[in-house]
Amino acid sequence: IKRVLASLSGTQGELLIEANELGHSLPTGDYGYHEVVIILTLEDEWGNTVADKVMSLFVETDTALKPGEKRTIAFSLADPDAKGHLLRARVIKTSFDRRQQIILAETRYRIKTKYP
């Protein structure tokens, strides 16, 4: 997580995704279903989901990360009651029906303040 700004209206920021040390695209493959899902979850102090956002990367739609590529993804999560306490980002390889999931990367960012 590159940058996070929390306020009474929500949490905004940038997530940096890097396909380093892979030697191939993320996701990769010539045949079958290839999707990597990026899930951002804003949680309250008890671990309940306040807001979330799901984004997908596909080989077929040319949104896959190339080998060695760094991509910054801007995000905004609504948090009208300013309950957000922890931001969690996960990168997951998933199956077509999303029943099988492999966590490729995960990071957490504690929201330190809610007011400017």
Helices and strands as residue ranges (DSSP letters): E 3-7, E 10-18, E 35-43, E 49-58, E 70-78, E 86-94, E 101-110
